[in-house]
Amino acid sequence: MNCPHHIQWVVPAAQGLHQCLQCFEVVAKKDITPKFEELGAELQRRWDAHEASGAKAAPAARPAP
């Protein structure tokens, strides 16, 4: 089955990611239906804010020993 990842099925997940409730895959802006650019400004703002919060919360990479 090829899931369309409709925006109504997409929810915020840990570390600034988004997940489809229909197929449980992690999705990006390019994967959703309708296109991200066609969504309202408020939804775009919330998506971007959630992604940014995950980037801040991600642990820093440790240098190789």
C-alpha positions in Angstrom: 0.0 0.0 0.0 1.3 3.4 -0.9 0.1 5.9 1.8 -0.5 9.5 0.6 0.4 10.9 4.1 -2.6 13.2 4.2 -2.0 16.2 6.5 -4.9 15.1 8.6 -3.0 11.9 9.5 0.3 13.6 10.3 1.2 14.4 13.9 4.2 15.9 15.7 6.6 13.2 16.9 9.8 13.2 19.1 12.9 15.2 18.1 11.1 17.6 15.8 9.9 14.9 13.4 6.4 14.3 12.1 4.7 10.9 11.8 1.8 9.6 9.7 -0.9 7.9 11.9 -2.1 5.8 8.9 1.2 4.0 8.1 3.4 5.1 11.1 6.2 6.4 8.9 8.2 9.5 9.7 7.3 12.1 7.0 8.9 15.3 5.7 7.3 18.3 4.1 7.9 16.9 0.6 6.0 13.7 1.5 2.6 15.1 2.6 -0.7 15.7 0.7 -1.7 18.4 -0.1 1.7 20.0 -0.8 3.2 21.9 2.1 3.1 25.2 0.1 -0.6 24.8 -0.3 -1.3 24.6 3.4 -2.3 27.7 5.4 0.3 29.9 7.0 -0.6 28.9 10.5 -0.1 25.2 9.9 3.2 25.9 8.1 4.3 28.0 11.1 3.5 25.2 13.6 5.3 22.6 11.4 8.4 24.7 11.2 8.4 25.6 14.9 8.1 21.9 15.8 11.0 21.0 13.5 13.1 23.8 15.0 12.3 22.6 18.6 13.6 19.1 17.7 16.9 20.6 16.3 17.5 22.4 19.6 16.7 19.3 21.7 18.9 17.0 19.8 22.0 16.0 21.7 25.3 17.3 20.5 27.5 14.8 18.6 30.4 13.4 20.6 33.9 13.7 19.0 35.5 10.5 18.0 38.0 9.2 20.5 
